[in-house]
Amino acid sequence: YDLAYAYEKTEDFENSIKYYLRYLEEEPFSDSAWYNLGIIYNKQEMYEKAMEAYDYALAINSQNTFALFNKGNILSNMEKYAEAIPVYHEYLENEPDSFEAMTYLAECYEKTNEIILAKKYYQEAIELAPDFSDPWFGLGVIALNTGNTDDSLLFFSKAVRLDDENPEFWYMLGKAHSLKGEKKAAMRCFREALKLDAY
């Protein structure tokens, strides 16, 4: 187990997987070993295997909330938003103050066009952590997509104030200014975005 963990820390994932699997042959009911294996599979973009490992960890220990959270994230990254929603809900039953999970849940609702629920969870995340930029950005995206450019400007501006190192925030703020016909402000935002990420 320690050897597998050490290989993981040195980013020798192949050997780490090998030794976790050997350990699990001896100790198949170690939820922490399954969980760690899931993390490595995820890093290697072997998402199906990661999900399987997290499922084993949860079958052994239903209280392993980290496995639940990571499972939700994988589903979301695979754009399986409808499948991620109940996983995030289950996680939030155990960790009701997780503003990150609330934000990711809101994003899943946004992607499945359940806008009222998306807004609800973004706002709840903001109540828990007003200085966390992502839910402000999420509300901005919803406002922009529903034609409410004035509100989107407010939300994107707040997101940028909280995290001015995020090129996507600057880009979307520029887009909102552009839709309002505010070309100078839009250009400034696009320049900031380009400074952070030329792509």
N, C-alpha and C positions, 0 to 999 in steps of 0.2 A: 504494500500500500504506500509506504513512504517513498519507495523507489519510483513508483508510478507518479506520485505527487511531485517528486524532484524533477523527473523528466518533463512533466507539464510546465513547471516553473522555468525550465531552460528551453522551453518551446520545442522539445523533441517529442512531438505529439505521437509519432508512430510507436516509439517505445513506451510512452505513457499509456497508450491504449492497450498495448500488449500486456503490460504488467497489471493494469486494472482488470483486464479480462482473466489473467491468471489468478489474481486475488479473488475475483468473483467465482471462479471455479471452486475455491475453498470456502468462501464466505458469500454464498449467493443472496443472503438476506441483508447485505450491507447497503442501506439506502444512500449513505454518503458516497460510497464507491460508484453506485449507479448514477448518482447526481453529478459527480466529478467527471465521469465518463461522458455524460450528456453534454457538459460544458465543452469538452475537447472535441466531440463530434460536431458541435455547433461551430466551434472555431474553424474546423476543417470543412465547413459548409456541407456536412453530411447530415442534413436536417432530419431525414426520416429516422436514421439511427439515433440521433439526439432525442427525438420525441419518444422513441421506444425506451431509451435509457431513463428518461424522466418519468415515463409511465411506470416502469419497474420501481423506481424510487418512491413514487406515490402509492403504488400498490402495497409496498412494504411499510411505508410511513406516510399516512394521509396528511400528517401535520407538516410535511416538508414543503413549506410555502414557497421556498426559493425555486423548487422544481416546478411548481405551478406557474410562478411568475415567468420563468424562462420558457416554459412550454407556450404560454400565451404570446410571448415575444416572437418565438419561432413561427407560430401560426400567422401572426401579423406580418412578419417579414416575408412569408411565403404568399402573402396577400389572401390568406384564408381568414378573412375578417369575421365572417359569420361564425366560424369555428372558434376563433379566439375569444369572442364575447363571453360565452359561459365560463371559460377558463379564468378570465380576468375577474368576473363576478365572484367565482369561488375563492379566488385569491383575496378579494376585498372583504369577503365575509370573515376571513382570518386576520386580515391586516387593513381595517377600515380607514386608517389614516395615511395610506399610501397614495400621495398625490400623483406619483409617477404612473402607477397602475390606473388611476382614475383618468389621467390624461390619455394613456394608451387605449383605454376602453372607449373614451370619447372619440378618439381618432377612428377606431373600428366602426363605431356608429356612424361617423361622418362618411366613411368609405362605403357603407351599406345604405346610404341615403336616409338614415334615421336621424334627421337633423335636430329634432326636439330633444331626443335623448343625448345626442352629441353635445348640444349646448349645455344641457343639465350637468353632465359630468365635467365638462371644461370649467363651468362656473363653480362646481363643488371643489375641483382641484385648486382653483384660484382662492377660494375661501380658506382652504387648508394651507396653501403656500403662495401668498400673493406675489412673492419675488421669483417664482418659477416661471420662466418665459414661455415654455411650450404651450400651455393652455391659452395664453393671450394670443399667441400666433394662430392656434386652432380656431379661436373665435373670429380672428381676422379673415381666415380662409373661408369660413362659412359666410361671413358678412359679404365678402367679395363675390362669392359664387351665387349669392342670392340677390345680387344687385345693390347691396347697401354699402356703397363705396365710402361714405362718410364714416360709418362705424368701423369699416375695415381699416381706415387710416388711423383711427384712435387705437385699435387693438394692435396693429403692426408697429405703430410708434412705441407703444408700451413694451412690446416684445424686444424691439431694438434697444430701448433704454436699458432693459434688464440684461440683454446679451448682444453686445455690438460686434461680436466676433463671428456671428452666424450669417454666412452669405445669403442663405435662403430668406432670412428675415428682411435683409436689405433689398433683395430682389423683389419680394412681394410688396414691400412698402413703396418701391419705385413703380411697380405695376399699378398700385392704387393711385399714386400721384398722377401717373400717366393717364389713367381713365378719367381723372378729374380735369385733365388738360393743363396740369401744373408741370410743364416740361422741365423747368430748371430744377425743381425739387426731385423729379423723377431721375434726371441725369445724375444728380449728386448721389442718389441711392444706388443707381446702377454702377457708378464708379466705385463706391464702397464695396459693393458685392464683388466686382472684378478684382479689387485689391486682395480680397480674402480668398477668392476662388476664380481663377481665370476661365475655367470651363463655363 
